[in-house]
Amino acid sequence: MQIPYRIGFGYDVHRLEEGYDLWLGGIKIPHEKGLAGHSDADVLLHAVCDALLGAAALGDIGVHFPPTDMAYKGIDSKILLKKTCELIRQAGYEIGNIDATIAAEAPKINPHIPQMKMIMAEVMGLTSGEISIKATTTERLGFVGHREGMEAYATALIVKR
């Protein structure tokens, strides 16, 4: 018996460095440092992609958009998220909801969450009510607490058509 609901979990981490823009949830946030990576290093969108791909048992973001492929150098992660959603739908699923958390000491994330939800909903073909984004700090512990990087966690529910 095939269960019509599947869940997936995603995680991503990137270093904070000077000379990069800070992209989170598909929006550019003013900050003195940005996330370094092969693409625009949007940890939130990358974690969401991995959660969706994991739910459908389609591998991970590195399988579909490898960092060794120059086609993805500097790419807007909204494009990766859109392509991921297309893969999920091609596999016969619809996206139920997303629940995600960003861990960062600075800048403050909460003021940007409504815009992130709006952008992500548009890209994913969902309503903003189907996307939950939360922000936390690590109480100055670890690499996130020392402001060396950021991380994001996401879960996704998909439903078989």
Rosetta constraint file for C-alpha pairs under 8 A:
AtomPair CA 4 CA 159 HARMONIC 5.54 0.50
AtomPair CA 4 CA 160 HARMONIC 4.91 0.50
AtomPair CA 4 CA 161 HARMONIC 7.88 0.50
AtomPair CA 5 CA 157 HARMONIC 6.89 0.50
AtomPair CA 5 CA 158 HARMONIC 5.84 0.50
AtomPair CA 5 CA 159 HARMONIC 4.67 0.50
AtomPair CA 5 CA 160 HARMONIC 6.44 0.50
AtomPair CA 6 CA 55 HARMONIC 5.47 0.50
AtomPair CA 6 CA 56 HARMONIC 7.12 0.50
AtomPair CA 6 CA 157 HARMONIC 5.75 0.50
AtomPair CA 6 CA 158 HARMONIC 5.35 0.50
AtomPair CA 6 CA 159 HARMONIC 6.46 0.50
AtomPair CA 7 CA 51 HARMONIC 7.71 0.50
AtomPair CA 7 CA 52 HARMONIC 7.90 0.50
AtomPair CA 7 CA 54 HARMONIC 7.69 0.50
AtomPair CA 7 CA 55 HARMONIC 4.73 0.50
AtomPair CA 7 CA 155 HARMONIC 6.86 0.50
AtomPair CA 7 CA 156 HARMONIC 5.45 0.50
AtomPair CA 7 CA 157 HARMONIC 4.55 0.50
AtomPair CA 7 CA 158 HARMONIC 6.34 0.50
AtomPair CA 8 CA 50 HARMONIC 7.70 0.50
AtomPair CA 8 CA 51 HARMONIC 4.45 0.50
AtomPair CA 8 CA 52 HARMONIC 5.89 0.50
AtomPair CA 8 CA 53 HARMONIC 7.27 0.50
AtomPair CA 8 CA 54 HARMONIC 4.84 0.50
AtomPair CA 8 CA 55 HARMONIC 3.81 0.50
AtomPair CA 8 CA 56 HARMONIC 7.58 0.50
AtomPair CA 8 CA 155 HARMONIC 5.45 0.50
AtomPair CA 8 CA 156 HARMONIC 5.17 0.50
AtomPair CA 8 CA 157 HARMONIC 6.68 0.50
AtomPair CA 9 CA 47 HARMONIC 7.89 0.50
AtomPair CA 9 CA 50 HARMONIC 6.80 0.50
AtomPair CA 9 CA 51 HARMONIC 4.17 0.50
AtomPair CA 9 CA 52 HARMONIC 7.55 0.50
AtomPair CA 9 CA 54 HARMONIC 6.47 0.50
AtomPair CA 9 CA 55 HARMONIC 7.26 0.50
AtomPair CA 9 CA 153 HARMONIC 7.44 0.50
AtomPair CA 9 CA 154 HARMONIC 5.68 0.50
AtomPair CA 9 CA 155 HARMONIC 4.50 0.50
AtomPair CA 9 CA 156 HARMONIC 6.59 0.50
AtomPair CA 10 CA 46 HARMONIC 7.80 0.50
AtomPair CA 10 CA 47 HARMONIC 4.45 0.50
AtomPair CA 10 CA 48 HARMONIC 5.99 0.50
AtomPair CA 10 CA 49 HARMONIC 7.18 0.50
AtomPair CA 10 CA 50 HARMONIC 4.55 0.50
AtomPair CA 10 CA 51 HARMONIC 4.04 0.50
AtomPair CA 10 CA 52 HARMONIC 7.74 0.50
AtomPair CA 10 CA 54 HARMONIC 7.43 0.50
AtomPair CA 10 CA 153 HARMONIC 5.65 0.50
AtomPair CA 10 CA 154 HARMONIC 4.95 0.50
AtomPair CA 10 CA 155 HARMONIC 6.24 0.50
AtomPair CA 11 CA 46 HARMONIC 7.56 0.50
AtomPair CA 11 CA 47 HARMONIC 4.60 0.50
AtomPair CA 11 CA 48 HARMONIC 7.90 0.50
AtomPair CA 11 CA 50 HARMONIC 7.01 0.50
AtomPair CA 11 CA 51 HARMONIC 7.72 0.50
AtomPair CA 11 CA 151 HARMONIC 7.29 0.50
AtomPair CA 11 CA 152 HARMONIC 5.66 0.50
AtomPair CA 11 CA 153 HARMONIC 4.57 0.50
AtomPair CA 11 CA 154 HARMONIC 6.44 0.50
AtomPair CA 12 CA 43 HARMONIC 5.34 0.50
AtomPair CA 12 CA 44 HARMONIC 7.31 0.50
AtomPair CA 12 CA 46 HARMONIC 6.22 0.50
AtomPair CA 12 CA 47 HARMONIC 5.16 0.50
AtomPair CA 12 CA 151 HARMONIC 5.58 0.50
AtomPair CA 12 CA 152 HARMONIC 5.44 0.50
AtomPair CA 12 CA 153 HARMONIC 6.79 0.50
AtomPair CA 13 CA 43 HARMONIC 5.93 0.50
AtomPair CA 13 CA 149 HARMONIC 7.08 0.50
AtomPair CA 13 CA 150 HARMONIC 5.75 0.50
AtomPair CA 13 CA 151 HARMONIC 4.24 0.50
AtomPair CA 13 CA 152 HARMONIC 6.56 0.50
AtomPair CA 14 CA 35 HARMONIC 5.75 0.50
AtomPair CA 14 CA 36 HARMONIC 6.13 0.50
AtomPair CA 14 CA 37 HARMONIC 6.76 0.50
AtomPair CA 14 CA 41 HARMONIC 6.63 0.50
AtomPair CA 14 CA 43 HARMONIC 6.70 0.50
AtomPair CA 14 CA 149 HARMONIC 5.56 0.50
AtomPair CA 14 CA 150 HARMONIC 5.83 0.50
AtomPair CA 14 CA 151 HARMONIC 6.65 0.50
AtomPair CA 15 CA 35 HARMONIC 5.51 0.50
AtomPair CA 15 CA 36 HARMONIC 5.58 0.50
AtomPair CA 15 CA 37 HARMONIC 7.86 0.50
AtomPair CA 15 CA 148 HARMONIC 5.83 0.50
AtomPair CA 15 CA 149 HARMONIC 4.07 0.50
AtomPair CA 15 CA 150 HARMONIC 6.65 0.50
AtomPair CA 16 CA 33 HARMONIC 5.84 0.50
AtomPair CA 16 CA 34 HARMONIC 5.29 0.50
AtomPair CA 16 CA 35 HARMONIC 4.58 0.50
AtomPair CA 16 CA 36 HARMONIC 6.16 0.50
AtomPair CA 16 CA 147 HARMONIC 7.23 0.50
AtomPair CA 16 CA 148 HARMONIC 5.36 0.50
AtomPair CA 16 CA 149 HARMONIC 4.55 0.50
AtomPair CA 16 CA 150 HARMONIC 7.09 0.50
AtomPair CA 17 CA 33 HARMONIC 5.14 0.50
AtomPair CA 17 CA 34 HARMONIC 5.54 0.50
AtomPair CA 17 CA 35 HARMONIC 6.18 0.50
AtomPair CA 17 CA 36 HARMONIC 6.24 0.50
AtomPair CA 17 CA 148 HARMONIC 7.77 0.50
AtomPair CA 18 CA 32 HARMONIC 6.67 0.50
AtomPair CA 18 CA 33 HARMONIC 4.53 0.50
AtomPair CA 18 CA 34 HARMONIC 6.26 0.50
AtomPair CA 19 CA 33 HARMONIC 6.72 0.50
AtomPair CA 19 CA 34 HARMONIC 6.98 0.50
AtomPair CA 20 CA 33 HARMONIC 6.17 0.50
AtomPair CA 20 CA 34 HARMONIC 4.36 0.50
AtomPair CA 20 CA 35 HARMONIC 6.22 0.50
AtomPair CA 20 CA 36 HARMONIC 6.43 0.50
AtomPair CA 21 CA 28 HARMONIC 6.95 0.50
AtomPair CA 21 CA 29 HARMONIC 7.74 0.50
AtomPair CA 21 CA 30 HARMONIC 7.85 0.50
AtomPair CA 21 CA 31 HARMONIC 7.71 0.50
AtomPair CA 21 CA 33 HARMONIC 6.76 0.50
AtomPair CA 21 CA 34 HARMONIC 4.44 0.50
AtomPair CA 21 CA 35 HARMONIC 6.82 0.50
AtomPair CA 21 CA 40 HARMONIC 7.90 0.50
AtomPair CA 22 CA 28 HARMONIC 5.69 0.50
AtomPair CA 22 CA 29 HARMONIC 5.52 0.50
AtomPair CA 22 CA 30 HARMONIC 6.87 0.50
AtomPair CA 22 CA 31 HARMONIC 6.60 0.50
AtomPair CA 22 CA 33 HARMONIC 6.66 0.50
AtomPair CA 22 CA 34 HARMONIC 3.92 0.50
AtomPair CA 22 CA 35 HARMONIC 5.65 0.50
AtomPair CA 22 CA 42 HARMONIC 7.73 0.50
AtomPair CA 23 CA 27 HARMONIC 5.48 0.50
AtomPair CA 23 CA 28 HARMONIC 4.58 0.50
AtomPair CA 23 CA 29 HARMONIC 6.18 0.50
AtomPair CA 23 CA 34 HARMONIC 7.25 0.50
AtomPair CA 23 CA 35 HARMONIC 7.28 0.50
AtomPair CA 23 CA 40 HARMONIC 6.65 0.50
AtomPair CA 23 CA 41 HARMONIC 7.00 0.50
AtomPair CA 23 CA 42 HARMONIC 5.17 0.50
AtomPair CA 24 CA 28 HARMONIC 6.58 0.50
AtomPair CA 24 CA 29 HARMONIC 7.11 0.50
AtomPair CA 24 CA 42 HARMONIC 5.03 0.50
AtomPair CA 24 CA 43 HARMONIC 6.63 0.50
AtomPair CA 24 CA 44 HARMONIC 5.96 0.50
AtomPair CA 24 CA 45 HARMONIC 7.31 0.50
AtomPair CA 24 CA 116 HARMONIC 7.56 0.50
AtomPair CA 25 CA 42 HARMONIC 6.71 0.50
AtomPair CA 25 CA 43 HARMONIC 7.95 0.50
AtomPair CA 25 CA 44 HARMONIC 5.53 0.50
AtomPair CA 25 CA 45 HARMONIC 5.75 0.50
AtomPair CA 25 CA 116 HARMONIC 4.85 0.50
AtomPair CA 25 CA 117 HARMONIC 7.45 0.50
AtomPair CA 25 CA 119 HARMONIC 7.50 0.50
AtomPair CA 25 CA 120 HARMONIC 6.75 0.50
AtomPair CA 26 CA 42 HARMONIC 7.15 0.50
AtomPair CA 26 CA 45 HARMONIC 7.12 0.50
AtomPair CA 26 CA 76 HARMONIC 7.96 0.50
AtomPair CA 26 CA 77 HARMONIC 6.92 0.50
AtomPair CA 26 CA 78 HARMONIC 5.90 0.50
AtomPair CA 26 CA 116 HARMONIC 6.28 0.50
AtomPair CA 26 CA 119 HARMONIC 6.44 0.50
AtomPair CA 26 CA 120 HARMONIC 6.84 0.50
AtomPair CA 27 CA 115 HARMONIC 7.64 0.50
AtomPair CA 27 CA 116 HARMONIC 6.42 0.50
AtomPair CA 27 CA 119 HARMONIC 7.73 0.50
AtomPair CA 29 CA 112 HARMONIC 7.96 0.50
AtomPair CA 31 CA 107 HARMONIC 6.65 0.50
AtomPair CA 35 CA 40 HARMONIC 7.44 0.50
AtomPair CA 35 CA 41 HARMONIC 5.58 0.50
AtomPair CA 35 CA 42 HARMONIC 7.24 0.50
AtomPair CA 35 CA 149 HARMONIC 7.22 0.50
AtomPair CA 35 CA 150 HARMONIC 7.76 0.50
AtomPair CA 36 CA 40 HARMONIC 7.35 0.50
AtomPair CA 36 CA 41 HARMONIC 5.89 0.50
AtomPair CA 37 CA 41 HARMONIC 4.86 0.50
AtomPair CA 37 CA 74 HARMONIC 7.98 0.50
AtomPair CA 38 CA 67 HARMONIC 5.85 0.50
AtomPair CA 38 CA 72 HARMONIC 7.10 0.50
AtomPair CA 38 CA 73 HARMONIC 5.20 0.50
AtomPair CA 38 CA 74 HARMONIC 5.93 0.50
AtomPair CA 39 CA 67 HARMONIC 7.81 0.50
AtomPair CA 39 CA 72 HARMONIC 5.97 0.50
AtomPair CA 39 CA 73 HARMONIC 5.09 0.50
AtomPair CA 39 CA 74 HARMONIC 3.99 0.50
AtomPair CA 39 CA 75 HARMONIC 4.78 0.50
AtomPair CA 39 CA 76 HARMONIC 6.69 0.50
AtomPair CA 39 CA 77 HARMONIC 6.92 0.50
AtomPair CA 40 CA 74 HARMONIC 5.18 0.50
AtomPair CA 40 CA 75 HARMONIC 5.89 0.50
AtomPair CA 40 CA 76 HARMONIC 5.72 0.50
AtomPair CA 40 CA 77 HARMONIC 6.31 0.50
AtomPair CA 41 CA 46 HARMONIC 7.74 0.50
AtomPair CA 41 CA 77 HARMONIC 7.43 0.50
AtomPair CA 42 CA 46 HARMONIC 6.20 0.50
AtomPair CA 42 CA 77 HARMONIC 6.30 0.50
AtomPair CA 43 CA 47 HARMONIC 6.07 0.50
AtomPair CA 43 CA 150 HARMONIC 7.36 0.50
AtomPair CA 43 CA 151 HARMONIC 6.16 0.50
AtomPair CA 43 CA 152 HARMONIC 5.68 0.50
AtomPair CA 44 CA 48 HARMONIC 6.28 0.50
AtomPair CA 44 CA 100 HARMONIC 7.49 0.50
AtomPair CA 44 CA 101 HARMONIC 7.81 0.50
AtomPair CA 44 CA 102 HARMONIC 6.67 0.50
AtomPair CA 44 CA 151 HARMONIC 7.69 0.50
AtomPair CA 44 CA 152 HARMONIC 5.29 0.50
AtomPair CA 44 CA 153 HARMONIC 7.28 0.50
AtomPair CA 44 CA 154 HARMONIC 7.73 0.50
AtomPair CA 45 CA 49 HARMONIC 6.14 0.50
AtomPair CA 45 CA 77 HARMONIC 6.42 0.50
AtomPair CA 45 CA 78 HARMONIC 7.19 0.50
AtomPair CA 45 CA 81 HARMONIC 6.53 0.50
AtomPair CA 46 CA 50 HARMONIC 6.27 0.50
AtomPair CA 46 CA 61 HARMONIC 7.10 0.50
AtomPair CA 46 CA 77 HARMONIC 7.27 0.50
AtomPair CA 46 CA 81 HARMONIC 7.63 0.50
AtomPair CA 47 CA 51 HARMONIC 6.17 0.50
AtomPair CA 47 CA 152 HARMONIC 6.06 0.50
AtomPair CA 47 CA 153 HARMONIC 5.76 0.50
AtomPair CA 47 CA 154 HARMONIC 5.54 0.50
AtomPair CA 48 CA 52 HARMONIC 6.22 0.50
AtomPair CA 48 CA 81 HARMONIC 7.72 0.50
AtomPair CA 48 CA 98 HARMONIC 7.43 0.50
AtomPair CA 48 CA 100 HARMONIC 7.42 0.50
AtomPair CA 48 CA 153 HARMONIC 7.69 0.50
AtomPair CA 48 CA 154 HARMONIC 5.39 0.50
AtomPair CA 48 CA 155 HARMONIC 7.06 0.50
AtomPair CA 48 CA 156 HARMONIC 7.27 0.50
AtomPair CA 49 CA 53 HARMONIC 6.09 0.50
AtomPair CA 49 CA 60 HARMONIC 7.60 0.50
AtomPair CA 49 CA 61 HARMONIC 6.34 0.50
AtomPair CA 49 CA 80 HARMONIC 7.63 0.50
AtomPair CA 49 CA 81 HARMONIC 5.85 0.50
AtomPair CA 49 CA 84 HARMONIC 6.12 0.50
AtomPair CA 50 CA 54 HARMONIC 5.82 0.50
AtomPair CA 50 CA 59 HARMONIC 7.88 0.50
AtomPair CA 50 CA 60 HARMONIC 5.18 0.50
AtomPair CA 50 CA 61 HARMONIC 5.63 0.50
AtomPair CA 51 CA 55 HARMONIC 6.12 0.50
AtomPair CA 51 CA 154 HARMONIC 5.98 0.50
AtomPair CA 51 CA 155 HARMONIC 5.38 0.50
AtomPair CA 51 CA 156 HARMONIC 5.43 0.50
AtomPair CA 52 CA 56 HARMONIC 6.51 0.50
AtomPair CA 52 CA 84 HARMONIC 7.44 0.50
AtomPair CA 52 CA 85 HARMONIC 7.66 0.50
AtomPair CA 52 CA 88 HARMONIC 7.15 0.50
AtomPair CA 52 CA 155 HARMONIC 7.72 0.50
AtomPair CA 52 CA 156 HARMONIC 5.62 0.50
AtomPair CA 52 CA 157 HARMONIC 7.63 0.50
AtomPair CA 52 CA 158 HARMONIC 7.52 0.50
AtomPair CA 53 CA 57 HARMONIC 6.04 0.50
AtomPair CA 53 CA 58 HARMONIC 4.99 0.50
AtomPair CA 53 CA 59 HARMONIC 5.89 0.50
AtomPair CA 53 CA 60 HARMONIC 5.76 0.50
AtomPair CA 53 CA 61 HARMONIC 7.43 0.50
AtomPair CA 53 CA 84 HARMONIC 7.14 0.50
AtomPair CA 53 CA 88 HARMONIC 7.09 0.50
AtomPair CA 54 CA 58 HARMONIC 6.02 0.50
AtomPair CA 54 CA 59 HARMONIC 6.00 0.50
AtomPair CA 54 CA 60 HARMONIC 6.51 0.50
AtomPair CA 55 CA 156 HARMONIC 6.86 0.50
AtomPair CA 55 CA 157 HARMONIC 7.08 0.50
AtomPair CA 55 CA 158 HARMONIC 6.76 0.50
AtomPair CA 56 CA 88 HARMONIC 6.68 0.50
AtomPair CA 56 CA 91 HARMONIC 7.51 0.50
AtomPair CA 56 CA 93 HARMONIC 7.88 0.50
AtomPair CA 56 CA 158 HARMONIC 7.60 0.50
AtomPair CA 59 CA 63 HARMONIC 6.27 0.50
AtomPair CA 59 CA 64 HARMONIC 7.85 0.50
AtomPair CA 60 CA 64 HARMONIC 6.82 0.50
AtomPair CA 61 CA 65 HARMONIC 5.69 0.50
AtomPair CA 61 CA 66 HARMONIC 7.25 0.50
AtomPair CA 62 CA 66 HARMONIC 4.44 0.50
AtomPair CA 62 CA 67 HARMONIC 6.71 0.50
AtomPair CA 65 CA 69 HARMONIC 7.32 0.50
AtomPair CA 65 CA 72 HARMONIC 6.80 0.50
AtomPair CA 65 CA 80 HARMONIC 7.60 0.50
AtomPair CA 66 CA 72 HARMONIC 7.57 0.50
AtomPair CA 67 CA 72 HARMONIC 6.89 0.50
AtomPair CA 67 CA 73 HARMONIC 7.46 0.50
AtomPair CA 69 CA 73 HARMONIC 7.30 0.50
AtomPair CA 71 CA 75 HARMONIC 7.77 0.50
AtomPair CA 75 CA 79 HARMONIC 7.41 0.50
AtomPair CA 76 CA 80 HARMONIC 7.22 0.50
AtomPair CA 77 CA 81 HARMONIC 6.17 0.50
AtomPair CA 78 CA 82 HARMONIC 6.10 0.50
AtomPair CA 78 CA 120 HARMONIC 7.77 0.50
AtomPair CA 78 CA 123 HARMONIC 6.80 0.50
AtomPair CA 79 CA 83 HARMONIC 6.19 0.50
AtomPair CA 80 CA 84 HARMONIC 6.05 0.50
AtomPair CA 81 CA 85 HARMONIC 6.20 0.50
AtomPair CA 81 CA 123 HARMONIC 7.28 0.50
AtomPair CA 81 CA 124 HARMONIC 7.25 0.50
AtomPair CA 82 CA 86 HARMONIC 6.34 0.50
AtomPair CA 82 CA 123 HARMONIC 5.77 0.50
AtomPair CA 82 CA 124 HARMONIC 6.06 0.50
AtomPair CA 83 CA 87 HARMONIC 6.31 0.50
AtomPair CA 84 CA 88 HARMONIC 6.33 0.50
AtomPair CA 85 CA 89 HARMONIC 6.25 0.50
AtomPair CA 85 CA 124 HARMONIC 6.25 0.50
AtomPair CA 86 CA 90 HARMONIC 6.01 0.50
AtomPair CA 87 CA 91 HARMONIC 6.21 0.50
AtomPair CA 88 CA 92 HARMONIC 6.77 0.50
AtomPair CA 88 CA 93 HARMONIC 5.68 0.50
AtomPair CA 88 CA 94 HARMONIC 7.07 0.50
AtomPair CA 88 CA 95 HARMONIC 7.84 0.50
AtomPair CA 89 CA 93 HARMONIC 4.90 0.50
AtomPair CA 89 CA 94 HARMONIC 5.87 0.50
AtomPair CA 92 CA 160 HARMONIC 5.92 0.50
AtomPair CA 92 CA 161 HARMONIC 5.72 0.50
AtomPair CA 93 CA 158 HARMONIC 6.03 0.50
AtomPair CA 93 CA 159 HARMONIC 5.25 0.50
AtomPair CA 93 CA 160 HARMONIC 4.43 0.50
AtomPair CA 93 CA 161 HARMONIC 5.49 0.50
AtomPair CA 94 CA 158 HARMONIC 5.55 0.50
AtomPair CA 94 CA 159 HARMONIC 5.21 0.50
AtomPair CA 94 CA 160 HARMONIC 6.45 0.50
AtomPair CA 94 CA 161 HARMONIC 6.67 0.50
AtomPair CA 95 CA 126 HARMONIC 7.93 0.50
AtomPair CA 95 CA 156 HARMONIC 7.55 0.50
AtomPair CA 95 CA 157 HARMONIC 6.21 0.50
AtomPair CA 95 CA 158 HARMONIC 4.46 0.50
AtomPair CA 95 CA 159 HARMONIC 6.30 0.50
AtomPair CA 96 CA 130 HARMONIC 7.07 0.50
AtomPair CA 96 CA 156 HARMONIC 7.38 0.50
AtomPair CA 96 CA 157 HARMONIC 5.08 0.50
AtomPair CA 96 CA 158 HARMONIC 5.09 0.50
AtomPair CA 96 CA 159 HARMONIC 6.36 0.50
AtomPair CA 97 CA 130 HARMONIC 4.77 0.50
AtomPair CA 97 CA 131 HARMONIC 5.84 0.50
AtomPair CA 97 CA 156 HARMONIC 5.83 0.50
AtomPair CA 97 CA 157 HARMONIC 5.40 0.50
AtomPair CA 97 CA 158 HARMONIC 7.34 0.50
AtomPair CA 98 CA 130 HARMONIC 6.39 0.50
AtomPair CA 98 CA 131 HARMONIC 4.83 0.50
AtomPair CA 98 CA 132 HARMONIC 6.07 0.50
AtomPair CA 98 CA 154 HARMONIC 6.93 0.50
AtomPair CA 98 CA 155 HARMONIC 5.79 0.50
AtomPair CA 98 CA 156 HARMONIC 4.63 0.50
AtomPair CA 98 CA 157 HARMONIC 6.66 0.50
AtomPair CA 99 CA 131 HARMONIC 6.06 0.50
AtomPair CA 99 CA 132 HARMONIC 4.64 0.50
AtomPair CA 99 CA 133 HARMONIC 6.12 0.50
AtomPair CA 99 CA 154 HARMONIC 5.57 0.50
AtomPair CA 99 CA 155 HARMONIC 5.25 0.50
AtomPair CA 99 CA 156 HARMONIC 6.53 0.50
AtomPair CA 100 CA 131 HARMONIC 7.99 0.50
AtomPair CA 100 CA 132 HARMONIC 6.02 0.50
AtomPair CA 100 CA 133 HARMONIC 4.84 0.50
AtomPair CA 100 CA 134 HARMONIC 6.20 0.50
AtomPair CA 100 CA 152 HARMONIC 7.09 0.50
AtomPair CA 100 CA 153 HARMONIC 5.48 0.50
AtomPair CA 100 CA 154 HARMONIC 4.05 0.50
AtomPair CA 100 CA 155 HARMONIC 6.30 0.50
AtomPair CA 101 CA 133 HARMONIC 5.65 0.50
AtomPair CA 101 CA 134 HARMONIC 4.59 0.50
AtomPair CA 101 CA 135 HARMONIC 5.43 0.50
AtomPair CA 101 CA 136 HARMONIC 7.21 0.50
AtomPair CA 101 CA 152 HARMONIC 5.56 0.50
AtomPair CA 101 CA 153 HARMONIC 5.22 0.50
AtomPair CA 101 CA 154 HARMONIC 6.40 0.50
AtomPair CA 102 CA 133 HARMONIC 7.56 0.50
AtomPair CA 102 CA 134 HARMONIC 6.28 0.50
AtomPair CA 102 CA 135 HARMONIC 4.77 0.50
AtomPair CA 102 CA 136 HARMONIC 6.28 0.50
AtomPair CA 102 CA 150 HARMONIC 7.40 0.50
AtomPair CA 102 CA 151 HARMONIC 5.97 0.50
AtomPair CA 102 CA 152 HARMONIC 4.36 0.50
AtomPair CA 102 CA 153 HARMONIC 6.56 0.50
AtomPair CA 103 CA 135 HARMONIC 5.95 0.50
AtomPair CA 103 CA 136 HARMONIC 4.96 0.50
AtomPair CA 103 CA 137 HARMONIC 5.27 0.50
AtomPair CA 103 CA 138 HARMONIC 6.75 0.50
AtomPair CA 103 CA 144 HARMONIC 7.00 0.50
AtomPair CA 103 CA 150 HARMONIC 5.83 0.50
AtomPair CA 103 CA 151 HARMONIC 5.28 0.50
AtomPair CA 103 CA 152 HARMONIC 5.98 0.50
AtomPair CA 104 CA 109 HARMONIC 7.92 0.50
AtomPair CA 104 CA 135 HARMONIC 7.39 0.50
AtomPair CA 104 CA 136 HARMONIC 6.38 0.50
AtomPair CA 104 CA 137 HARMONIC 5.11 0.50
AtomPair CA 104 CA 138 HARMONIC 7.19 0.50
AtomPair CA 104 CA 144 HARMONIC 5.88 0.50
AtomPair CA 104 CA 145 HARMONIC 7.26 0.50
AtomPair CA 104 CA 147 HARMONIC 7.42 0.50
AtomPair CA 104 CA 149 HARMONIC 7.50 0.50
AtomPair CA 104 CA 150 HARMONIC 5.21 0.50
AtomPair CA 104 CA 151 HARMONIC 7.04 0.50
AtomPair CA 105 CA 136 HARMONIC 7.73 0.50
AtomPair CA 105 CA 137 HARMONIC 5.05 0.50
AtomPair CA 105 CA 138 HARMONIC 7.01 0.50
AtomPair CA 105 CA 139 HARMONIC 7.80 0.50
AtomPair CA 105 CA 140 HARMONIC 7.16 0.50
AtomPair CA 105 CA 144 HARMONIC 6.51 0.50
AtomPair CA 105 CA 145 HARMONIC 5.85 0.50
AtomPair CA 105 CA 146 HARMONIC 7.86 0.50
AtomPair CA 105 CA 147 HARMONIC 6.18 0.50
AtomPair CA 106 CA 147 HARMONIC 7.25 0.50
AtomPair CA 109 CA 113 HARMONIC 6.64 0.50
AtomPair CA 109 CA 135 HARMONIC 6.16 0.50
AtomPair CA 110 CA 134 HARMONIC 7.45 0.50
AtomPair CA 110 CA 135 HARMONIC 6.40 0.50
AtomPair CA 112 CA 116 HARMONIC 6.28 0.50
AtomPair CA 113 CA 117 HARMONIC 6.09 0.50
AtomPair CA 113 CA 133 HARMONIC 6.55 0.50
AtomPair CA 113 CA 134 HARMONIC 7.70 0.50
AtomPair CA 114 CA 118 HARMONIC 6.26 0.50
AtomPair CA 115 CA 119 HARMONIC 6.18 0.50
AtomPair CA 116 CA 120 HARMONIC 6.01 0.50
AtomPair CA 117 CA 121 HARMONIC 5.90 0.50
AtomPair CA 117 CA 128 HARMONIC 5.30 0.50
AtomPair CA 117 CA 131 HARMONIC 6.26 0.50
AtomPair CA 117 CA 132 HARMONIC 7.45 0.50
AtomPair CA 117 CA 133 HARMONIC 7.28 0.50
AtomPair CA 118 CA 122 HARMONIC 6.26 0.50
AtomPair CA 118 CA 127 HARMONIC 7.78 0.50
AtomPair CA 118 CA 128 HARMONIC 5.60 0.50
AtomPair CA 119 CA 123 HARMONIC 6.30 0.50
AtomPair CA 120 CA 124 HARMONIC 5.96 0.50
AtomPair CA 120 CA 128 HARMONIC 7.70 0.50
AtomPair CA 120 CA 131 HARMONIC 7.98 0.50
AtomPair CA 121 CA 125 HARMONIC 5.72 0.50
AtomPair CA 121 CA 126 HARMONIC 4.61 0.50
AtomPair CA 121 CA 127 HARMONIC 5.25 0.50
AtomPair CA 121 CA 128 HARMONIC 5.27 0.50
AtomPair CA 121 CA 130 HARMONIC 7.85 0.50
AtomPair CA 121 CA 131 HARMONIC 7.17 0.50
AtomPair CA 122 CA 126 HARMONIC 6.51 0.50
AtomPair CA 122 CA 127 HARMONIC 7.53 0.50
AtomPair CA 126 CA 130 HARMONIC 6.47 0.50
AtomPair CA 126 CA 131 HARMONIC 7.96 0.50
AtomPair CA 127 CA 131 HARMONIC 7.29 0.50
AtomPair CA 128 CA 132 HARMONIC 7.91 0.50
AtomPair CA 137 CA 144 HARMONIC 7.67 0.50
AtomPair CA 137 CA 145 HARMONIC 6.98 0.50
AtomPair CA 138 CA 142 HARMONIC 7.38 0.50
AtomPair CA 138 CA 144 HARMONIC 6.49 0.50
AtomPair CA 138 CA 145 HARMONIC 5.30 0.50
AtomPair CA 139 CA 145 HARMONIC 6.09 0.50
AtomPair CA 140 CA 144 HARMONIC 7.15 0.50
AtomPair CA 140 CA 145 HARMONIC 3.45 0.50
AtomPair CA 140 CA 146 HARMONIC 5.82 0.50
AtomPair CA 141 CA 145 HARMONIC 4.36 0.50
AtomPair CA 141 CA 146 HARMONIC 6.61 0.50
AtomPair CA 142 CA 146 HARMONIC 6.15 0.50
AtomPair CA 143 CA 147 HARMONIC 6.26 0.50
AtomPair CA 143 CA 148 HARMONIC 5.16 0.50
AtomPair CA 143 CA 149 HARMONIC 6.07 0.50
AtomPair CA 143 CA 150 HARMONIC 7.99 0.50
AtomPair CA 144 CA 148 HARMONIC 5.76 0.50
AtomPair CA 144 CA 149 HARMONIC 5.11 0.50
AtomPair CA 144 CA 150 HARMONIC 5.47 0.50
AtomPair CA 144 CA 151 HARMONIC 7.39 0.50
